[in-house]
Amino acid sequence: MREEETAEFWGGFAKDDLMQRCASLHQMRREAQEAKGAEEIQVVRRTIAELFVSGKGIEVGAGSRPFPIPNHASCFYGDVRDRSELAKYFSTDQVTFTGHIDAQTLEGIPDGSLDFIISAHVIEHLFNPLGALHESIKRLRSGGVLVLVVPELTQNWDRRRPPTTLQHLIGDMADNGESTRLQAYIEHCRYVHPEMTGETIQESEIEHLARQTMAQGMDLHVHAWREEDFWQVIQHVISVEDCRVEARLSAVNENIYVLRKGL
């Protein structure tokens, strides 16, 4: 046992000094846990990439943390923002960007032209997730794969909000999510804002602030899912699209699904 591991060692320190040391130790522990979690995620992502990613494809919304790609694959990195906008959004110049792609519509990409599509922590930002999944599968060649990474509701700022239901998403297909858009901003103000800031908004003020935030175009998680909720979404997709599930797994704060288009 080291000296600093005994109660006697700390007995001579002043209270203020101990408070600072405890705060520093907890910060170091958190940073170590986050680093370990990030490495676990990268190991899982690299394994998925080696097993399923090959040929020519795209990643939408890679931002500052692109999905690992094997050397034998080529990838176009697309986003609705340009490079300077991405650098501002992620507060770093280290962003990955090739050209414009709208993750919702994939407009401009020919049907059946890609071997893979990667979408990591993007689908929760879209107003019509089922529509986006449909468009993605259309763009894949026969045998192509969609790698989908979805944040786990219980492990992020969304932990207090109700999970988005499959029926909600089916409704979004009808009007591209227009009728439920305000609901997303209300949920953000009611459940997510307090988690992020420690500030609770009065119930009487929530809708006003939500409308104001929506008018400003704030980018947020429009939808949120636990793994079991999004698994229902996946089951619905494979029941209406020509694809099957190749992989389903979780790592730290994200859930990963690999869908393969039928041959």
N, C-alpha and C positions, 0 to 999 in steps of 0.2 A: 504494500500500500504506500502511495506517495504521501508526503507530508500535507499537501494541499487537499487531500481527500479526507482529512480528519477534521472533526468539529473544532478541536483545539486550535488548529492553524488559523481558523477564521475568527476566533474569539477576540483577537486584539484589534480587529479592524473597526473603524467608525461606521455608524449606521449608513451614512450617505455613501461611503465608499462601497459598502456591501450592496447597496441598492444598485449602484452603477455596474458593479461586477456581475450581479445576477441578471440585469438587463442585457449586458454584453454576452453572457453565456447563453441566454435564451435566443438571442439573435444568431449566434454562431450555430446553435442547434438547428434553428429553422433553416438557415442557409445550407447547412449540411444535408438536411432532409430534402430540400428543394433540388440540390445538385444531384443527390442520389435518385430522386424521382425523374429528373430530366434525363439522366443516363439510362434508366430503365426504359423510358419511353423510346429513346433513340435505338436501344437494342431491339425492341419489339418492332419498331418501324423498319429498321434495316433488314430484319428477318423477313418481314412481309414483302419488302421490295425485292429481295433476292428470290423469294419463292414465286412471286406473281407478276412483277413488273419487267417487261421486255418490249423491244420494238420501239415504236414512235408514239408519243402521247403528249398529254398536257397536264399541268397542275394549275388549278384555279386558286387564287388567293393565297399563294405561298408566303407572301410578305417577307418577314425577317427570319422565318424558320421553314425553309423548304423541306419537303419529304426527301429522304435519301434515295438516290437513283443509282442502279447498277451501272457499271461502265458500258455494258452492251446496250443500254437503252438511251434514247434521246428524248428530251422533254422541252416543251415550250411553256414558259411561265406567264400566265395571263392574269390580268386584274382589271377592274373597272377604273381604278386609279392609275395615274402615270407614276413614273419613278419618283419624282419630287413630292407628289402627294403621299406616296407610300412612306417615304423617308420621314415626312412630317407626322404621319399617322402613327408610325412605330417608333418615332424618336430615335432613329438611327439611319445612317447612310447604307448600312449593310442589309439591303433588301434585294430580293430576287425578282426580276421583271424582264420579260421579253417583248410583250405587246398587249394590246387590249383584248380582253375576253370578258363577257358578261356571264358569270356563273349561273345566273337564272335561266338564260335563254341559249347560251352557246352559239349565238347568231354568228354567221360567217364560217362556221366549221361544217364541212360537208358530212352528211350522214354516212355511217359505215367507214370512216376514214382513219380511226385511231385504234391503236392496240391497247392503250390504257388511258384512264382519266383518274387523277388524284384530286380529292377534295377533302382538305383537313381543316376542321374548325371553320367551315364556311356555311354549311347548310342551315345552321341555326340563325344566320343573318338574313336568310332569304324569306320573302313573303309567301312564296309558293313552293315549298320543298318537294312535293310530289311531282309538280311540273318540271322542276329542275332535274330530278332523277329520271323522269321520262326522256327529257332532252339529252341527258348524258348517255343513256343506253342506246338511243338512236344513233349517236355519233360513233359508237364502238363498232369495230369489225366483228364478225362472227368469232367467238372465242376470246374477244377482248375483255378486259377487266376494269371495273370501277372500284377504286380503293376509297372508302368513305370513313373519315375520322370524325366522331361526334363527341363533344364534351359531355362528361357525366354530370348531370344536374346536382347531385349530392356533394360534388367535390369542387364547386365553384360558386361565384356570386349568386347564382340562380337557386341556391339550395332551399330557399323559403317559398319559391313560387310554385304554383301547380303545374304538373307536367302537361305538355301539349298532347292532346288526344289524337288518335287516328281520324276520328270523325271531324275534328277541327281542320285537319290537313285536307281531307276530302272536300270540305266546304271551301277551302282556299283555292282549290282547283277551279271552282266555278267562276270566281271573279279575281283571280290572281292575288288573293289575300287582301283586297281592298276593304271588305266589310269587317275584318278582324284586326286591321292595322292599329287602330286606336287602342284596342285591348292589349296589344303588346307593349305599348308605351305606358298604359295604366299599370300593368303588372311590373314594369321596370320601376316606376315611381313608388309603387306600394311595397314591393318586396326586395328589389335589387339595390336601389339607391341607399336604403338604410344599411345594407350589408357592406357596400362600398365606402360609405362616408361616415357611418355612425349617426347620421341625421335622419330622424323620422319625419315624414311629411304628414301633416294633418289630413285626415280623410276628406275633409271638405275642400282641400286644395289639390287633391291628386289629379282629378280630371283636367283641371285648368292647366296644371304644369305638364301633364301628359300631352295635351294638345299643343302647347307651346314647344315642347321638346320635339314632337313629331313635325311641326312646321319648320323647325330648324334643320331637320334631316339627320338627327343624331343617329349614328350607327350603333346598334345594340343587338342583343340576342332577342330576335323576334319570337323564337320558340325555344323550348328547353325540354330535355328528356332524361329520364333514368334509362339504364340499359334495357330494362324489361319493356319500357314504353316504346323505345325506338325499335326493338325487335318486332313489335307488332307492325310498325311501319315497313320494315324489311319484308315480313311475311306477306303484307298486302302487295308490295311491289312485285315480288316473284310470282304472285297469283295473277297479275295482270300484264306483266312484261315477260319477254322471252329471256329469262336469266335464272341463275341458280346461285346459292350461297356457297362460296369456296372457303371462307374463314369468318369466324366470329370470336373476338377476344377483347379483353380489357387490359389497360395498363395505366396505373396511377389515377389520372383524372380524365381519361378518354376511352371511348369504345370504338373498336375498329371492325369494319365489315368489308369483305371482298366479294363482289358480285361478278359472275362471269356470264357474258352474253352467250346465248345458245349457238351451237355450230350449225 
